[in-house]
Amino acid sequence: MKDKWKNLILATAMFNLGFVIWFSFAPYTGGIADEFGLSVAQLGIVASSAVIAVPLGRMVIGPLTDRYGAPVTAGWTMVIVGSFAVISAFAWSYEVLIGSRVIASLSGITFVIGIQHVSEWFEEENLGTAEGIFAGIGNAGAGIGAYFTLPRIFGEGYAGPLFSTNWRAAFFYTGALAILVGITYYFVGDAAKSEAKRQATKEGVGFKQWMWVATRYGAVVLSVAYVMTFGLELAMNGWLGTYYREGFGQGDLVIAATFAATFSVAAGLLRPIGGYISDLSARNEWDVLPWFAGRHREQWTFVTLVFVIAAMFGMTAAGLTGSIYAAVGAAFLVGMGCAFAEGAIFAQVPAMFPDDSGSVAGVVGGIGSSGGSIYPLVFAAPFLPSLHWGFAIAAATMIPILALAAWVFQPDIAEQATESGWLVSETEPNGSVMADD
């Protein structure tokens, strides 16, 4: 019992710091833009590039974590990203900054490592709650750490022992801390609750098995649902500081970052509620949507996806009022919707694929992260009449995803969602996979 909570704490601390590093650039976009002479459109590219390596990284790290265990992959990941965060603190050009931050942004793959690690220790009936605690507190690293804490420690006028530039100091010290956390995780973490569980997970790894799992209806729909929730969260985390500054003329670093943090805190700290309600709906067999009778986790997930889309349209409406306070309130609702949906989605992932949790988390988390690269380009699109309209356009692109979820969550389809899929149709008795002709 004690080891279970120790490993949950390790995973949560790693992921929280990972998100701090991932979004540590966001509060400092103004200073970075001034130093390197960047336009608003170029800042959109900066926000996009900070996410661009993460989707593939998550897909790779998932199977590796299943194979080698979380302590190994977590340890090496944190040491590598911490080293490049330190390098980015000494960047002498825009190109060097972007290149080093792309590698440092791989701190975002710590999510997959932690999801796999937690699933190796907690039973199915409590997975949604445990994964929600891990991901919720971890995600809060973007708000409490990157947006709220860093600007106060490394604010305007900062003059430290190594740097006189605040963003350089923030990059350096968070990177150094990541190296320390990685070393600790490697030597203190335990891969699974039992050797039998460790071997079952390890033996399920292979490219053919990965392909089969990745193409199941359940994995596909959860992946694209994660695009419009976690991908959106990534995009908003990287964009809101710029949005409040450029859309409302709010130039004060600390105030703009604090406004942006309200979204991140909601998207992070409320996530355990999404997982807990998913667990509760499954245990109590709540049927809130008769179209999906008997599919209790799916019903809650669908409700949360609808809420996200509605909240995004509300974000544009609030922005058009010209009131920054209305926009901050609307962003909080978007964050709440993302939190509930993400908790619901990752309550389903390990429950659906208990012996492939790392691989499936890598697929869902990797594909979902792509939204973090796509949505900032929509938000900063030069053809928009104002920055406020980007949120409504993004919401419109989410409607087809909702339609796919409505199809997969039908009881007759959902019953076979972990067995039926596209491209790869069946497995042989020895576990290898045969592709469609």
Legacy VTK file of the C-alpha trace (Angstrom):
# vtk DataFile Version 3.0
C-alpha trace
ASCII
DATASET POLYDATA
POINTS 437 float
0.000 0.000 0.000
2.787 2.413 0.952
4.700 1.657 -2.256
1.586 2.407 -4.306
1.359 5.948 -2.954
5.115 6.471 -3.130
5.100 5.725 -6.852
2.014 7.890 -7.415
3.814 10.792 -5.714
6.939 10.222 -7.808
4.939 10.141 -11.045
2.956 13.242 -10.092
6.032 15.253 -9.118
7.784 14.299 -12.362
4.796 15.238 -14.485
4.194 18.514 -12.659
7.779 19.621 -13.219
7.572 18.357 -16.794
4.691 20.716 -17.445
6.497 23.603 -15.776
9.392 23.092 -18.200
7.085 22.547 -21.159
5.289 25.859 -20.689
7.979 27.893 -18.996
8.327 29.931 -22.203
4.665 31.039 -22.158
4.849 33.810 -19.500
7.941 35.252 -21.183
6.757 35.563 -24.776
6.880 39.357 -24.527
10.509 39.455 -23.378
11.548 36.759 -25.859
9.775 38.631 -28.670
11.562 41.859 -27.749
14.992 40.225 -27.579
14.672 38.351 -30.874
12.366 40.784 -32.703
9.393 38.437 -33.165
5.933 39.219 -34.532
2.655 37.868 -33.121
2.545 35.283 -35.935
6.085 34.175 -35.049
5.032 33.828 -31.429
2.309 31.474 -32.657
5.053 29.424 -34.320
7.029 29.432 -31.068
3.981 28.093 -29.210
3.473 25.463 -31.908
7.124 24.372 -31.998
7.090 23.789 -28.251
4.616 20.976 -28.852
5.679 19.644 -32.238
7.999 16.847 -31.018
5.667 15.624 -28.295
3.115 13.578 -30.322
5.764 11.282 -31.815
7.676 11.268 -28.540
4.599 10.049 -26.670
3.954 7.284 -29.175
7.536 6.069 -28.795
7.825 6.394 -25.020
4.605 4.438 -24.352
5.849 1.056 -25.627
9.313 1.759 -24.201
7.781 2.296 -20.769
5.813 -0.940 -21.089
9.057 -2.693 -22.023
11.577 -1.189 -19.593
9.430 0.232 -16.791
8.681 3.788 -15.740
11.739 4.368 -13.519
14.073 3.822 -16.487
12.188 5.934 -19.030
11.303 8.641 -16.501
14.884 8.919 -15.300
16.418 9.270 -18.741
13.665 11.574 -20.021
14.037 14.069 -17.195
17.820 14.133 -17.454
17.684 14.767 -21.229
14.985 17.447 -21.185
16.590 19.102 -18.174
19.914 19.299 -20.009
18.335 20.963 -23.041
16.351 23.354 -20.856
19.684 24.457 -19.413
21.115 24.825 -22.929
18.131 26.987 -23.958
18.978 29.382 -21.110
22.184 30.260 -22.979
20.550 30.571 -26.450
22.225 33.296 -28.512
19.833 33.197 -31.482
16.186 32.545 -32.264
17.135 29.326 -34.078
19.119 27.959 -31.126
16.278 28.869 -28.779
13.693 27.046 -30.903
15.899 23.979 -31.400
16.750 23.560 -27.723
13.170 24.188 -26.620
11.862 21.551 -29.044
13.987 18.963 -27.202
13.150 20.429 -23.800
9.456 20.226 -24.737
9.776 16.443 -24.672
9.106 16.933 -20.986
5.510 16.629 -22.203
5.987 12.888 -22.751
6.238 12.445 -18.972
2.440 12.248 -19.024
2.506 8.886 -20.806
5.198 7.538 -18.493
3.163 8.504 -15.439
-0.127 7.138 -16.811
1.555 3.779 -17.402
3.249 3.809 -14.006
0.064 4.590 -12.080
-1.875 1.913 -13.982
0.746 -0.633 -12.938
-0.073 0.013 -9.265
-3.834 0.736 -8.990
-6.812 -1.565 -9.516
-9.404 -0.959 -12.251
-12.168 0.323 -9.961
-9.944 3.167 -8.748
-8.001 3.882 -11.928
-9.991 6.937 -12.944
-9.481 8.573 -9.567
-5.775 7.680 -9.320
-5.023 8.743 -12.884
-7.030 11.912 -12.292
-4.983 12.797 -9.213
-1.761 12.172 -11.120
-2.764 14.069 -14.239
-4.667 16.823 -12.452
-1.869 17.861 -10.108
0.653 17.278 -12.879
-1.236 19.421 -15.373
-1.406 22.172 -12.794
2.315 22.617 -13.393
1.368 24.709 -16.396
-0.758 27.072 -14.337
0.594 27.073 -10.799
4.187 26.556 -11.911
4.706 28.114 -15.317
2.139 30.915 -15.221
1.797 31.727 -11.531
5.071 30.852 -9.795
7.782 31.487 -12.387
6.804 35.119 -13.139
6.937 35.858 -9.415
10.311 34.236 -8.843
11.814 35.358 -12.149
9.875 38.542 -12.822
10.629 41.798 -14.575
13.812 43.353 -13.276
15.190 39.990 -12.129
18.956 40.047 -11.520
20.306 36.749 -10.242
23.774 35.327 -9.699
23.968 33.771 -13.193
21.511 35.708 -15.363
20.107 39.192 -15.613
17.361 38.024 -17.977
14.353 36.482 -16.238
13.407 33.902 -18.856
16.976 32.609 -19.094
17.073 32.107 -15.329
13.704 30.323 -15.376
14.876 27.938 -18.104
18.155 27.211 -16.323
16.883 26.466 -12.824
13.886 24.377 -13.914
16.228 22.358 -16.132
18.662 21.740 -13.284
15.793 20.603 -11.049
14.587 18.206 -13.759
17.983 16.509 -13.845
17.789 15.972 -10.082
14.249 14.566 -10.290
15.262 12.198 -13.087
18.108 10.740 -11.066
15.837 10.329 -8.022
13.100 8.607 -10.055
15.590 6.156 -11.580
16.859 4.949 -8.214
13.735 5.235 -6.032
10.831 4.273 -8.349
9.373 0.753 -8.661
8.045 -0.354 -12.048
4.969 -2.365 -10.953
3.102 -3.733 -7.945
4.216 -7.295 -8.713
6.595 -9.190 -10.944
3.632 -10.889 -12.617
2.152 -7.517 -13.565
5.545 -6.309 -14.798
5.970 -9.372 -17.024
2.410 -9.216 -18.419
2.962 -5.627 -19.483
6.452 -6.280 -20.824
5.403 -9.267 -22.921
2.601 -7.317 -24.604
5.052 -4.988 -26.349
5.731 -5.338 -30.067
5.099 -3.402 -33.269
2.336 -5.716 -34.496
0.618 -5.620 -31.132
1.022 -1.838 -31.048
-0.553 -1.526 -34.498
-3.464 -3.717 -33.482
-4.123 -1.739 -30.311
-3.685 1.650 -32.005
-6.313 0.897 -34.655
-9.137 -0.303 -32.373
-12.254 1.853 -32.437
-11.818 2.659 -28.765
-8.227 3.830 -29.115
-9.031 5.890 -32.213
-12.011 7.750 -30.780
-10.255 8.445 -27.477
-7.238 9.732 -29.416
-9.191 12.275 -31.454
-11.249 13.223 -28.397
-7.964 13.954 -26.692
-7.025 16.264 -29.573
-9.975 18.510 -28.735
-9.358 18.394 -24.992
-5.723 17.937 -24.038
-4.490 19.275 -27.386
-6.673 22.304 -26.779
-5.327 22.613 -23.238
-1.755 22.653 -24.557
-2.645 25.291 -27.109
-4.438 27.483 -24.581
-1.599 27.167 -22.077
0.843 28.437 -24.664
-1.452 31.081 -26.142
-3.512 32.744 -23.420
-0.690 34.940 -22.128
-0.255 36.348 -25.627
-4.045 36.555 -26.141
-4.649 38.629 -23.022
-1.732 40.888 -23.865
-2.532 41.422 -27.560
-6.317 41.054 -27.506
-6.928 43.370 -24.550
-3.750 45.444 -24.327
-2.796 43.916 -20.995
0.970 44.417 -20.965
1.788 43.692 -17.318
3.649 40.347 -17.203
2.412 39.193 -13.811
-1.242 40.205 -14.368
-1.440 38.655 -17.852
0.205 35.473 -16.564
-2.187 35.346 -13.610
-5.201 35.634 -15.916
-3.792 32.826 -18.063
-3.161 30.715 -14.965
-6.879 30.586 -14.159
-7.392 28.376 -17.205
-4.436 26.137 -16.371
-5.464 25.701 -12.754
-8.988 24.718 -13.812
-7.698 22.349 -16.509
-5.306 20.752 -14.041
-6.776 20.654 -10.572
-10.322 19.733 -11.680
-9.165 16.732 -13.696
-9.461 14.241 -10.794
-13.178 15.063 -10.689
-13.543 13.899 -14.289
-11.879 10.588 -13.471
-13.775 10.155 -10.218
-17.178 10.732 -11.848
-16.242 8.205 -14.542
-15.436 5.636 -11.832
-18.619 6.534 -9.948
-20.838 6.310 -13.030
-19.421 2.854 -13.825
-19.867 1.571 -10.262
-23.397 2.972 -9.881
-24.403 2.233 -13.483
-25.731 5.718 -14.163
-27.555 6.093 -17.491
-27.709 9.836 -18.152
-27.847 9.503 -21.947
-30.357 6.879 -23.166
-28.677 6.711 -26.594
-25.682 5.026 -24.955
-27.558 2.839 -22.463
-25.265 0.611 -20.443
-22.085 2.405 -21.547
-21.604 4.448 -18.400
-18.056 5.738 -18.837
-18.803 6.613 -22.464
-21.870 8.639 -21.466
-19.883 10.833 -19.104
-17.121 11.281 -21.672
-19.642 12.399 -24.314
-21.228 14.939 -21.967
-17.821 16.477 -21.268
-16.972 16.732 -24.982
-20.201 18.630 -25.650
-19.346 20.990 -22.789
-15.896 21.754 -24.255
-17.342 22.749 -27.633
-20.019 24.957 -26.061
-17.435 26.624 -23.826
-15.179 27.389 -26.804
-17.978 29.203 -28.614
-18.562 31.023 -25.335
-14.897 32.049 -25.312
-15.338 33.936 -28.580
-18.574 35.536 -27.375
-16.878 36.690 -24.164
-13.907 38.122 -26.034
-16.142 40.091 -28.379
-17.667 41.900 -25.402
-14.310 43.600 -24.920
-14.188 42.628 -21.254
-11.022 40.817 -20.226
-12.777 39.612 -17.090
-15.507 37.952 -19.155
-12.781 36.314 -21.267
-10.974 35.063 -18.149
-14.241 33.594 -16.832
-14.959 31.920 -20.161
-11.438 30.495 -20.253
-12.005 29.016 -16.796
-15.066 27.186 -18.139
-13.054 25.888 -21.095
-10.401 24.664 -18.667
-13.040 22.973 -16.535
-14.460 21.212 -19.602
-10.996 20.056 -20.660
-10.299 18.770 -17.135
-13.506 16.750 -16.902
-13.076 15.318 -20.414
-9.425 14.406 -19.947
-10.174 12.688 -16.645
-12.987 10.758 -18.313
-10.843 9.743 -21.289
-7.959 8.480 -19.191
-10.304 6.619 -16.880
-11.268 4.638 -19.990
-7.774 4.044 -21.414
-6.293 1.685 -18.786
-9.706 0.143 -18.081
-10.088 -0.808 -21.755
-6.476 -1.915 -22.317
-5.093 -3.043 -18.918
-1.998 -4.843 -20.253
-1.183 -2.241 -22.912
-1.719 0.917 -20.905
1.624 2.468 -21.854
1.173 1.801 -25.565
-2.424 3.050 -25.630
-1.586 6.055 -23.451
1.205 6.819 -25.924
-1.173 6.645 -28.885
-3.938 8.675 -27.233
-1.561 11.132 -25.625
0.575 11.446 -28.739
-2.242 12.050 -31.189
-4.016 14.253 -28.667
-0.937 16.423 -28.251
-1.024 17.323 -31.932
-3.804 19.749 -31.124
-1.230 21.762 -29.231
0.574 22.398 -32.521
-2.539 22.942 -34.647
-4.729 25.202 -32.527
-2.126 27.962 -31.904
-1.889 28.430 -35.678
-5.686 28.846 -35.764
-5.660 31.283 -32.851
-2.943 33.417 -34.494
-4.198 33.126 -38.090
-3.607 36.466 -39.873
-6.934 36.319 -41.775
-9.053 36.525 -38.609
-10.906 39.820 -38.060
-9.700 39.683 -34.445
-7.941 37.264 -32.107
-11.287 36.448 -30.467
-12.640 34.512 -33.465
-10.004 31.771 -33.369
-11.749 30.003 -30.494
-15.048 29.654 -32.397
-13.242 28.351 -35.487
-11.440 25.773 -33.362
-14.773 24.748 -31.811
-16.285 24.190 -35.254
-13.477 21.773 -36.144
-14.354 19.690 -33.054
-17.887 18.841 -34.220
-16.789 15.919 -36.484
-14.908 14.447 -33.510
-18.095 14.611 -31.462
-19.943 12.837 -34.292
-17.355 10.028 -34.327
-17.706 9.652 -30.556
-21.489 9.417 -30.929
-21.023 6.534 -33.379
-18.417 4.588 -31.382
-20.243 5.053 -28.068
-23.385 3.295 -29.367
-23.840 0.155 -27.250
-23.427 -2.335 -30.107
-20.271 -0.614 -31.365
-18.851 0.138 -27.906
-19.113 -3.516 -26.875
-16.532 -4.435 -29.506
-14.522 -1.187 -29.481
-11.461 -2.897 -27.981
-11.573 -5.747 -30.515
-12.832 -4.217 -33.765
-11.054 -1.493 -35.654
-9.569 -0.303 -38.921
-6.552 -1.465 -40.998
-5.680 -4.410 -38.728
-8.623 -6.717 -38.189
-7.674 -9.814 -36.236
-5.001 -11.513 -34.171
-3.622 -14.999 -34.537
-3.656 -17.380 -31.537
0.013 -16.702 -30.828
-0.709 -13.030 -30.473
0.717 -11.831 -33.799
-1.434 -9.635 -35.966
-2.782 -10.115 -39.475
-3.540 -7.051 -41.588
-6.513 -6.741 -43.900
-5.999 -7.732 -47.498
LINES 1 438
437 0 1 2 3 4 5 6 7 8 9 10 11 12 13 14 15 16 17 18 19 20 21 22 23 24 25 26 27 28 29 30 31 32 33 34 35 36 37 38 39 40 41 42 43 44 45 46 47 48 49 50 51 52 53 54 55 56 57 58 59 60 61 62 63 64 65 66 67 68 69 70 71 72 73 74 75 76 77 78 79 80 81 82 83 84 85 86 87 88 89 90 91 92 93 94 95 96 97 98 99 100 101 102 103 104 105 106 107 108 109 110 111 112 113 114 115 116 117 118 119 120 121 122 123 124 125 126 127 128 129 130 131 132 133 134 135 136 137 138 139 140 141 142 143 144 145 146 147 148 149 150 151 152 153 154 155 156 157 158 159 160 161 162 163 164 165 166 167 168 169 170 171 172 173 174 175 176 177 178 179 180 181 182 183 184 185 186 187 188 189 190 191 192 193 194 195 196 197 198 199 200 201 202 203 204 205 206 207 208 209 210 211 212 213 214 215 216 217 218 219 220 221 222 223 224 225 226 227 228 229 230 231 232 233 234 235 236 237 238 239 240 241 242 243 244 245 246 247 248 249 250 251 252 253 254 255 256 257 258 259 260 261 262 263 264 265 266 267 268 269 270 271 272 273 274 275 276 277 278 279 280 281 282 283 284 285 286 287 288 289 290 291 292 293 294 295 296 297 298 299 300 301 302 303 304 305 306 307 308 309 310 311 312 313 314 315 316 317 318 319 320 321 322 323 324 325 326 327 328 329 330 331 332 333 334 335 336 337 338 339 340 341 342 343 344 345 346 347 348 349 350 351 352 353 354 355 356 357 358 359 360 361 362 363 364 365 366 367 368 369 370 371 372 373 374 375 376 377 378 379 380 381 382 383 384 385 386 387 388 389 390 391 392 393 394 395 396 397 398 399 400 401 402 403 404 405 406 407 408 409 410 411 412 413 414 415 416 417 418 419 420 421 422 423 424 425 426 427 428 429 430 431 432 433 434 435 436
